[in-house]
Structure formats: structure tokens, C-alpha cells
Amino acid sequence: MSEEMMKFKNAAELLTYIKENEILFIDFNFTDLRGKWQHTTQHIKSVDKNMLNEGIYFDGSSISGWKDINESDMILKPDLNKVIPDPFAAQSTIKIFCDVYDPSTSKPYDRDPRSVAKAAEKYLKESKIGDTAYFGPEAEFFIFEDVKIHADMNKVGYEIDSEEGPYNRGKEYDEGNLAHRPGIKGGYFPEAPVDSLSDIRAEMLSVMDEMGVPVEKHHHEVAPSQCELGIEFSTLTNCADNMQIYKHVVHNVANVYGKTATFLPKPIFGDNGSGMHCHQSIWKTGKPVFAGDEYAGLSETCLFYIGGIIKHAKSLNAFTNPSTNSYKRLVPGYEAPILLAYSARNRSASCRIPYSSSPNGKRVEVRFPDPTANPYLAFSAMLMAGLDGIENKIHPGDAMDKNLYDLPVEELAKVPTVCGSLREAIEALKQDNEYLLKGNVFTTDLLTGYIQLKMEEIETYETMPHPIEFLMYYSS
């Protein structure tokens, strides 16, 4: 059995593998409402068939956005089809993806993101529109050498440092300043030594491969210190699982190298931010539903899917761009796709149609998401929006193949945009959520908990004085 992405028929088979490979610990991993991977670890001496079949209890009230203290017990049920080695553990350890169950109902917990993703895939099949949804995310991130953060009553600020940063052109280094570094917006595809991060990216990709994520490529991104790793597309839940491994590997490999990585969409003022463009398509009985004879070789079904994405984009932002920092990226001038239009040639459109010589490659690239998104919720929400577009035959109108940022002001004003703040996105979600509730994929309870969690973040952000306010207004 391959150690890359291990699947086991039953608990007995897994226990045999554990014994033969002298595994000492099992990491039970799950994802919280914000999208962060969580884990609890069991020594193998405490693990038996019953635990692997029935799961383990844990305190759900300690997870942000989940159970109240008076109803805290929850169950982690291991997915024996998703077992991976842990290359970062000092002791021999395997990790198992888990679904979260509510012991009072013996059903998947409706605030468990992975269970939402599985429900979305189930709804797709029941809709008869297709039987498989494929997603291919392109998550970008920054790597820094030093990050200092202050958020106190009397001191607010941050300081970021990277040897690649153009702000270090004149810095004194003990070993000398070697000067080879990208300029502002000058980081796309330069060779070494201007690209100083190739080895660490290769290490990240190699570790992902060892953990069972099908990998493709790595490259420097537009901003200094900014990177992207390429992984293969996959089915919705599996792709979200892969994104959790992606983030875990990026953070931990950087840590091993004595660096720090962040998926914060806009950590650097005045340069490009990090997005997570999401390629997506629907297939049915082995055939691409999105291929046809309409614009750019798309089917009418695909155009309706795009129509659903555009119609629901503002409420989608609550899941695809779920941080206050997300909206510092979604501004004109930094390649951010803020305009709700579609095009085969225009990267400034929020929905791009990548070129493909084969019908099998016909897909939609939704460009406004960013990597702070919970992948299970974001992918599920986009699928539900697209399916709503198909079910209600929502046509997106004509494609826009000109550079949208060069449009005259009066013409540009007619093009709808994504949200300008997380508050606007959450308000949009409050008003526009019926498409998410179909098939009980998202529940009112999940939306209530998610909105409450995000409002806490919004209120903290909006009430904290910002250093730029002191600069602009202190002497007023």
C-alpha cells in the first residue's frame, strides 16, 4: 500500500498497517468554521477498532463558532479513506481526516465544513445537472524572515521583513547586501538569484507530494516574497482536503527553514495581494457539462453557472473573502478581479474562461476568492451559486473582452463589483442565502454561527484605531 494517500477498507486493515510500520501516534484532524486545521493526537496504545469505527469525543464548545458549553460533546469520526503520513512529527505519526458528528442526532454536525462539502456533492448528484464537481485552486502566499505584531491598548502596528523586499535595497547586512531582489510588482517568473525562494518552494511541493497531494509546479508570484504552488484539480471535498494539506505544508516547511509564511491576502501596502483563483467545472457520466458551442466553446449550462456566480457574488464574498484584510486586496490597480463580468481573454474580469483546445478542459476560473477562505465552505458556496444559476437559467449577459480598467467612467459605473468590505459581504449573506439552503447543504444554524463569528471580527477591526489614522488626523 502506498504511503502517499492511504486508504483502508476497515479498521482492522489500518491497525495492521500501524503495527507493521511501527506507528506510535494518530493525529485526528478536522477543520473549524474559520477554515483552520485542528487536531488531537492519540497514542497507538489507546487506539482500537471501536475508536476507529465510532470515533472519539471532544469538547466542541472550545472551537470558535461551534457548540455552547451546555452541549459541548461532539464526535470525531475518522475517514479511513484519507490517511496520510505526518512528515513534521518527531515520532512516527499518521494523520486521519475526520468528519464531525453530533452525538445527540448521530448525524454529521451541520457546522462541520467537511460535512457541508460532502452535502454539496450529494446535492449536485440529486439535481441531475451533473455527478461530479471539479475544483482547482491557485493559492498564493508570502514568505517573510521576521514579523512583529503589536495590537495593544496603547500600541498598534506591525513590521515585516524579507530579504527580497525592495525596502531592503539599502540595508546593511553582516555578509553584505547582494542586491538581487525583485522590484515592486517585479516578481513574476524571475530567475535566481532575483528569485531567492525556489528551493523552499520545491521543498514544499516535495513534501505535499509525499503527503499524497498531486503536485504540478511552483513559481514566484508578482510581489517580492510572494509564491504559488500548483496542485492538480480534484473533486470538491478531496480538493478542499488537499488545500488543508497545502496550507499545513507551507506553514511548516517555512517554519523548518526559519521563515514564516502567511496566506493573508494583503500583507504588503502598495503591491499585489494573494488570491486563490478557483477553476471549476461540472461533469456528468464522464462528460464535461461545461463544453458546448456558445461563447469560447462553453455550453449554455456553463453560462448559466457563471450567471449564478455573478448574481450571488456579494454573498459569496462572505465565504470566498472572509477576512477584513481580504478587501484591501480587492481594489483596482493590483490585478484584483473586482468587476463582476466574464471573459475568455480578460484577467480583470472576475470570471475568466481559460483557453483549452479540448472540451474536457472547459471550465470557469472564479478569480475573486483568496486563501483565507475555508476551502470546504467556499467551494460549496460557489457550486451552490452556480447550480442556482443553472436551475433558474440566469444568463450573465455578454462577455467583456476589453480591459475593464480602461473603460470610460460612465461605462465602468454600469459594471457591478464585488463587496468593498467584510461587513458588506456579511450583510449580503444575511439577505441572499436561499440558494445555499437548498438540499440542506448549508443550514440556517451554520449561517447564524458563521455570521456571529465574522461580526466579532468586524467589530474588533472597526473599533481598533489604526496607525494611519494618527498620521492623517492626529493634529486635526
C-alpha positions as CSV (number, residue, x, y, z in Angstrom):
1,M,0.0,0.0,0.0
2,S,1.3,3.4,-1.0
3,E,2.3,5.7,1.9
4,E,1.3,8.8,-0.1
5,M,-2.5,8.7,0.2
6,M,-3.5,5.7,2.1
7,K,-7.0,4.2,2.0
8,F,-8.1,1.3,4.2
9,K,-11.1,-1.0,3.8
10,N,-11.7,-1.2,7.5
11,A,-10.3,-0.5,11.0
12,A,-8.6,-3.9,11.2
13,E,-6.6,-3.2,8.0
14,L,-5.5,0.2,9.4
15,L,-4.4,-1.4,12.7
16,T,-2.4,-4.0,10.8
17,Y,-0.6,-1.2,8.8
18,I,0.0,0.7,12.1
19,K,1.6,-2.4,13.7
20,E,3.7,-3.3,10.6
21,N,5.1,0.3,10.3
22,E,5.6,0.9,14.0
23,I,3.3,3.9,14.1
24,L,3.3,5.5,17.5
25,F,0.7,8.2,17.2
26,I,-2.5,9.0,15.3
27,D,-3.4,12.6,14.6
28,F,-7.2,13.2,14.2
29,N,-7.6,16.3,12.1
30,F,-10.7,18.4,11.4
31,T,-11.5,21.9,10.2
32,D,-13.1,24.7,12.2
33,L,-15.6,27.2,10.9
34,R,-12.9,29.7,10.0
35,G,-11.1,27.1,8.0
36,K,-8.2,26.4,10.3
37,W,-7.0,22.8,10.7
38,Q,-7.3,21.5,14.2
39,H,-6.0,18.2,15.7
40,T,-5.9,15.9,18.7
41,T,-3.4,13.1,19.0
42,Q,-3.8,9.6,20.4
43,H,-1.0,7.2,21.3
44,I,-1.5,3.9,19.5
45,K,-1.9,2.0,22.8
46,S,-5.2,3.8,23.2
47,V,-6.5,3.1,19.7
48,D,-8.7,0.1,18.9
49,K,-11.3,-0.9,16.3
50,N,-14.1,0.7,18.3
51,M,-12.3,4.1,18.3
52,L,-11.6,4.0,14.6
53,N,-15.2,2.9,13.8
54,E,-17.1,5.0,16.3
55,G,-14.8,8.0,16.7
56,I,-13.6,9.9,19.7
57,Y,-15.4,12.5,21.8
58,F,-14.1,16.1,22.2
59,D,-15.2,19.4,23.5
60,G,-17.0,21.3,20.7
61,S,-17.6,24.4,22.9
62,S,-13.9,25.2,22.8
63,I,-14.0,25.6,19.0
64,S,-14.9,29.1,17.8
65,G,-18.4,29.3,16.3
66,W,-19.4,25.8,17.5
67,K,-21.4,24.3,20.4
68,D,-22.4,26.1,23.6
69,I,-20.8,25.0,26.8
70,N,-24.0,23.2,27.9
71,E,-24.0,21.0,24.8
72,S,-20.3,20.6,24.2
73,D,-19.8,16.9,23.4
74,M,-19.0,16.1,19.8
75,I,-17.6,13.1,17.9
76,L,-14.6,13.0,15.5
77,K,-15.3,10.1,13.1
78,P,-12.1,9.1,11.1
79,D,-12.3,8.8,7.3
80,L,-10.3,5.7,6.7
81,N,-10.0,6.6,3.0
82,K,-8.0,9.7,3.9
83,V,-4.9,8.7,5.9
84,I,-1.5,10.5,5.4
85,P,1.9,10.4,6.9
86,D,3.0,13.3,9.1
87,P,6.5,14.3,7.8
88,F,6.8,17.1,10.5
89,A,6.3,14.9,13.6
90,A,9.4,13.8,15.5
91,Q,7.7,10.5,16.4
92,S,6.2,8.1,13.8
93,T,2.7,9.6,13.2
94,I,-0.1,9.4,10.7
95,K,-2.9,11.9,10.2
96,I,-6.5,11.0,9.6
97,F,-9.1,13.4,8.2
98,C,-12.2,13.4,10.3
99,D,-15.8,14.4,10.0
100,V,-17.6,15.9,13.0
101,Y,-20.8,14.2,14.2
102,D,-23.4,15.4,16.7
103,P,-23.9,12.7,19.3
104,S,-27.5,13.8,20.0
105,T,-28.5,13.1,16.4
106,S,-25.8,10.6,15.3
107,K,-25.6,12.7,12.1
108,P,-22.9,15.0,10.7
109,Y,-22.7,18.2,12.6
110,D,-24.2,21.0,10.4
111,R,-21.4,23.4,11.3
112,D,-18.7,20.9,10.2
113,P,-17.2,22.4,7.0
114,R,-16.2,19.0,5.6
115,S,-19.7,17.6,6.0
116,V,-21.0,20.7,4.2
117,A,-18.7,19.9,1.2
118,K,-20.0,16.3,1.1
119,A,-23.6,17.6,1.3
120,A,-22.9,19.9,-1.7
121,E,-21.6,17.0,-3.8
122,K,-24.7,15.0,-2.8
123,Y,-26.9,17.9,-3.9
124,L,-25.2,18.1,-7.2
125,K,-26.0,14.4,-7.9
126,E,-29.6,14.8,-6.8
127,S,-30.0,17.8,-9.1
128,K,-29.3,15.6,-12.1
129,I,-27.2,18.5,-13.6
130,G,-24.1,16.5,-13.0
131,D,-22.5,13.9,-10.8
132,T,-19.0,15.4,-10.2
133,A,-17.8,18.9,-9.5
134,Y,-14.1,19.5,-10.0
135,F,-12.2,22.4,-8.4
136,G,-8.6,23.6,-9.0
137,P,-7.5,26.4,-6.6
138,E,-4.4,28.5,-7.1
139,A,-3.5,29.7,-3.6
140,E,-0.8,32.4,-3.3
141,F,1.2,33.3,-0.1
142,F,4.0,35.4,1.2
143,I,7.2,34.2,2.9
144,F,9.0,36.5,5.4
145,E,12.0,36.3,7.6
146,D,10.6,38.4,10.5
147,V,7.2,39.6,11.5
148,K,6.4,41.7,14.6
149,I,2.8,42.4,15.6
150,H,1.5,44.9,18.1
151,A,-2.2,45.2,18.9
152,D,-2.3,46.6,22.4
153,M,-4.3,49.4,24.0
154,N,-1.5,51.9,23.6
155,K,0.5,50.4,20.7
156,V,-0.8,49.2,17.4
157,G,1.3,48.3,14.4
158,Y,3.3,45.6,12.6
159,E,6.7,45.3,11.0
160,I,7.5,42.8,8.2
161,D,10.9,42.0,6.9
162,S,12.1,39.9,3.9
163,E,15.4,39.8,2.2
164,E,13.5,40.0,-1.1
165,G,11.7,43.2,0.0
166,P,12.6,46.2,-2.2
167,Y,12.6,48.2,1.1
168,N,15.9,46.5,1.9
169,R,17.8,47.8,-1.1
170,G,20.0,50.0,1.2
171,K,20.1,47.8,4.3
172,E,23.4,46.8,5.9
173,Y,23.8,43.0,6.2
174,D,26.8,41.4,8.0
175,E,27.6,39.4,4.9
176,G,26.9,42.3,2.6
177,N,23.8,43.3,0.7
178,L,23.8,41.2,-2.5
179,A,21.2,43.5,-4.2
180,H,19.5,40.8,-6.3
181,R,15.8,41.2,-5.5
182,P,12.5,41.8,-7.3
183,G,11.1,45.3,-7.6
184,I,7.6,46.3,-6.8
185,K,5.3,44.2,-9.0
186,G,8.5,42.7,-10.4
187,G,8.4,39.2,-9.0
188,Y,6.7,37.2,-11.7
189,F,9.0,34.4,-13.0
190,P,12.5,35.9,-12.5
191,E,15.4,33.5,-12.4
192,A,17.7,33.1,-9.4
193,P,19.3,34.9,-7.7
194,V,16.4,37.5,-8.0
195,D,14.1,34.7,-7.1
196,S,15.6,33.6,-3.8
197,L,12.7,31.3,-2.8
198,S,12.9,28.5,-5.4
199,D,14.5,25.9,-3.1
200,I,11.9,26.4,-0.3
201,R,9.0,26.2,-2.8
202,A,10.5,23.0,-4.2
203,E,10.7,21.6,-0.7
204,M,7.1,22.5,0.0
205,L,6.0,20.8,-3.2
206,S,8.0,17.7,-2.5
207,V,6.5,17.3,1.0
208,M,3.0,17.8,-0.4
209,D,3.7,15.0,-2.9
210,E,4.9,12.8,0.0
211,M,1.6,13.5,1.7
212,G,-0.5,12.4,-1.3
213,V,-1.4,15.7,-2.9
214,P,-0.9,15.5,-6.7
215,V,1.5,18.3,-7.5
216,E,2.3,20.2,-10.7
217,K,4.6,23.2,-10.4
218,H,5.9,26.1,-8.3
219,H,6.8,29.7,-9.2
220,H,7.5,33.2,-7.8
221,E,4.5,35.5,-7.9
222,V,4.2,39.2,-8.8
223,A,5.1,40.7,-5.5
224,P,8.5,40.3,-3.9
225,S,8.4,37.5,-1.2
226,Q,5.2,36.1,-2.9
227,C,4.9,32.5,-4.1
228,E,2.5,30.0,-5.6
229,L,2.5,26.2,-5.7
230,G,0.5,24.3,-8.3
231,I,-1.6,21.3,-7.4
232,E,-3.9,19.2,-9.6
233,F,-7.6,19.8,-9.7
234,S,-9.8,17.2,-7.9
235,T,-13.4,16.6,-6.7
236,L,-14.8,19.2,-4.3
237,T,-14.3,17.6,-0.9
238,N,-11.0,16.0,-1.9
239,C,-9.7,19.3,-3.3
240,A,-10.6,21.0,0.0
241,D,-8.8,18.3,1.8
242,N,-5.7,18.9,-0.4
243,M,-5.9,22.6,0.4
244,Q,-5.7,21.9,4.1
245,I,-2.6,19.9,3.5
246,Y,-1.3,22.7,1.2
247,K,-1.6,25.3,3.9
248,H,-0.2,22.9,6.6
249,V,2.9,22.2,4.5
250,V,3.5,25.8,3.5
251,H,3.4,27.0,7.2
252,N,5.5,24.1,8.5
253,V,8.2,24.0,5.8
254,A,8.7,27.7,6.2
255,N,9.0,27.2,9.9
256,V,11.6,24.5,9.4
257,Y,13.6,26.9,7.2
258,G,13.5,29.6,10.0
259,K,11.0,31.6,8.0
260,T,7.3,32.4,8.3
261,A,4.6,32.0,5.7
262,T,1.2,33.8,5.6
263,F,-1.9,33.5,3.4
264,L,-3.0,36.9,4.5
265,P,-4.4,38.4,1.3
266,K,-2.8,41.9,1.6
267,P,0.2,41.9,4.0
268,I,2.2,44.5,1.9
269,F,1.0,48.0,1.2
270,G,1.5,49.2,-2.4
271,D,2.0,45.8,-4.1
272,N,-0.1,42.8,-5.2
273,G,-2.0,40.7,-2.7
274,S,-2.6,37.0,-2.6
275,G,-5.6,35.4,-4.3
276,M,-6.9,31.9,-4.7
277,H,-8.3,31.7,-8.2
278,C,-10.7,28.7,-8.3
279,H,-11.1,26.7,-11.5
280,Q,-14.3,24.8,-11.5
281,S,-16.3,22.5,-13.8
282,I,-19.2,20.0,-13.7
283,W,-19.2,16.6,-15.3
284,K,-21.9,14.0,-15.9
285,T,-21.4,10.3,-16.7
286,G,-17.8,11.1,-17.7
287,K,-18.6,14.0,-20.0
288,P,-17.9,17.7,-19.5
289,V,-21.2,19.6,-18.9
290,F,-19.5,23.0,-19.5
291,A,-18.4,22.2,-23.1
292,G,-20.6,23.5,-25.9
293,D,-20.9,25.8,-28.9
294,E,-21.6,29.1,-27.1
295,Y,-19.1,31.8,-26.3
296,A,-15.5,30.5,-26.0
297,G,-16.7,26.9,-26.6
298,L,-18.9,26.9,-23.5
299,S,-22.3,25.4,-23.1
300,E,-25.4,27.3,-22.2
301,T,-25.4,25.4,-18.9
302,C,-21.9,26.9,-18.2
303,L,-23.1,30.4,-19.0
304,F,-26.0,29.9,-16.5
305,Y,-23.4,28.7,-13.9
306,I,-21.5,31.9,-14.4
307,G,-24.7,33.9,-14.2
308,G,-25.3,32.3,-10.7
309,I,-21.8,33.1,-9.6
310,I,-22.2,36.8,-10.7
311,K,-25.7,37.1,-9.2
312,H,-24.7,35.8,-5.8
313,A,-21.1,37.2,-5.8
314,K,-21.6,39.6,-2.9
315,S,-23.0,37.0,-0.6
316,L,-20.3,34.5,-1.8
317,N,-17.7,37.0,-0.7
318,A,-18.6,36.2,2.9
319,F,-17.1,32.7,2.3
320,T,-14.6,33.3,-0.6
321,N,-13.1,36.5,1.0
322,P,-13.8,36.0,4.7
323,S,-11.3,38.4,6.4
324,T,-11.3,42.1,6.8
325,N,-7.9,42.1,5.1
326,S,-9.5,40.5,2.0
327,Y,-10.9,43.8,1.0
328,K,-7.5,45.5,1.0
329,R,-6.7,43.2,-1.9
330,L,-10.0,43.7,-3.8
331,V,-9.1,47.2,-5.0
332,P,-8.3,48.5,-8.5
333,G,-4.7,48.6,-9.7
334,Y,-3.2,45.3,-8.4
335,E,-4.7,42.7,-10.8
336,A,-7.5,42.1,-8.3
337,P,-10.7,41.0,-10.2
338,I,-13.3,43.3,-8.6
339,L,-15.5,43.7,-11.6
340,L,-18.3,41.1,-12.0
341,A,-18.0,40.2,-15.6
342,Y,-16.8,37.2,-17.6
343,S,-14.3,36.9,-20.4
344,A,-12.0,34.4,-22.2
345,R,-9.2,36.9,-22.6
346,N,-9.5,39.5,-19.8
347,R,-7.9,38.7,-16.5
348,S,-9.5,41.8,-14.9
349,A,-12.9,40.0,-15.1
350,S,-14.0,38.1,-12.0
351,C,-14.9,35.0,-14.1
352,R,-12.3,34.1,-16.7
353,I,-12.6,31.3,-19.3
354,P,-9.1,29.7,-19.6
355,Y,-8.1,28.6,-23.1
356,S,-8.5,24.9,-23.8
357,S,-8.1,23.0,-27.0
358,S,-10.2,20.1,-25.6
359,P,-13.8,20.1,-24.5
360,N,-12.6,18.3,-21.4
361,G,-10.7,21.5,-20.4
362,K,-13.7,23.8,-20.5
363,R,-14.1,25.4,-17.1
364,V,-14.7,28.6,-15.3
365,E,-12.0,30.4,-13.3
366,V,-13.5,32.5,-10.5
367,R,-10.8,35.0,-9.6
368,F,-12.0,36.9,-6.6
369,P,-11.5,34.3,-3.8
370,D,-8.5,34.5,-1.6
371,P,-6.6,31.9,0.5
372,T,-8.1,32.9,3.9
373,A,-11.2,31.2,2.7
374,N,-12.4,28.0,4.3
375,P,-12.0,25.7,1.3
376,Y,-14.9,23.4,2.2
377,L,-17.3,26.3,2.6
378,A,-16.0,28.5,-0.3
379,F,-16.1,25.6,-2.8
380,S,-19.5,24.5,-1.7
381,A,-20.9,28.0,-1.8
382,M,-19.6,28.6,-5.3
383,L,-21.1,25.3,-6.5
384,M,-24.5,26.2,-5.0
385,A,-24.4,29.6,-6.6
386,G,-23.6,28.1,-10.0
387,L,-26.2,25.4,-9.7
388,D,-28.8,28.1,-8.7
389,G,-27.8,29.9,-11.9
390,I,-28.4,26.7,-13.9
391,E,-31.7,25.9,-12.2
392,N,-33.0,29.4,-12.8
393,K,-31.4,29.9,-16.2
394,I,-29.6,33.1,-15.1
395,H,-27.7,34.3,-18.2
396,P,-24.7,36.5,-17.4
397,G,-25.2,38.7,-20.4
398,D,-22.5,39.4,-23.0
399,A,-18.8,38.7,-22.3
400,M,-16.4,41.7,-21.8
401,D,-13.2,41.2,-23.7
402,K,-11.8,44.7,-23.4
403,N,-9.6,45.8,-20.5
404,L,-12.2,46.6,-17.9
405,Y,-9.9,49.1,-16.1
406,D,-9.6,51.1,-19.3
407,L,-13.4,51.6,-19.6
408,P,-14.7,55.2,-19.6
409,V,-16.0,56.2,-16.1
410,E,-19.7,56.2,-17.2
411,E,-19.4,52.7,-18.8
412,L,-17.4,51.3,-15.8
413,A,-20.1,52.5,-13.4
414,K,-22.5,50.1,-15.1
415,V,-20.4,47.0,-14.3
416,P,-21.3,45.5,-10.9
417,T,-18.5,44.8,-8.4
418,V,-17.6,42.5,-5.5
419,C,-18.1,43.8,-2.0
420,G,-15.8,46.5,-0.6
421,S,-15.7,45.2,3.0
422,L,-16.4,42.2,5.1
423,R,-19.3,44.0,6.7
424,E,-20.9,44.5,3.2
425,A,-20.3,40.8,2.4
426,I,-21.9,39.6,5.7
427,E,-24.9,41.9,5.2
428,A,-25.2,40.5,1.6
429,L,-25.2,37.0,3.1
430,K,-27.9,37.9,5.5
431,Q,-30.1,39.0,2.6
432,D,-29.1,36.4,-0.1
433,N,-28.7,32.9,1.3
434,E,-31.7,30.8,0.0
435,Y,-29.5,29.2,-2.7
436,L,-27.2,27.9,0.0
437,L,-30.0,26.3,2.0
438,K,-31.2,24.1,-0.9
439,G,-30.8,20.4,-0.1
440,N,-29.9,21.3,3.5
441,V,-26.3,21.8,2.3
442,F,-25.8,24.9,4.4
443,T,-28.2,25.3,7.3
444,T,-29.7,28.3,9.0
445,D,-27.8,27.2,12.1
446,L,-24.5,27.2,10.3
447,L,-25.1,30.6,8.7
448,T,-26.1,32.1,12.1
449,G,-22.9,30.8,13.8
450,Y,-20.8,31.9,10.9
451,I,-22.3,35.4,10.7
452,Q,-21.8,35.8,14.5
453,L,-18.2,34.7,14.2
454,K,-17.5,37.2,11.4
455,M,-19.3,40.0,13.2
456,E,-17.0,39.6,16.1
457,E,-14.0,40.0,13.7
458,I,-15.6,43.0,12.0
459,E,-16.4,44.8,15.3
460,T,-12.9,44.2,16.6
461,Y,-11.4,45.6,13.4
462,E,-13.7,48.6,13.1
463,T,-13.2,49.7,16.8
464,M,-9.4,49.4,16.9
465,P,-7.6,52.7,16.0
466,H,-5.2,52.3,13.0
467,P,-1.8,53.9,12.8
468,I,-2.7,55.7,9.5
469,E,-5.5,57.5,11.4
470,F,-2.9,59.0,13.8
471,L,-0.8,60.1,10.8
472,M,-3.8,61.6,8.9
473,Y,-5.8,63.1,11.8
474,Y,-3.7,63.5,15.0
475,S,-3.2,67.2,14.5
476,S,-6.7,67.9,13.3
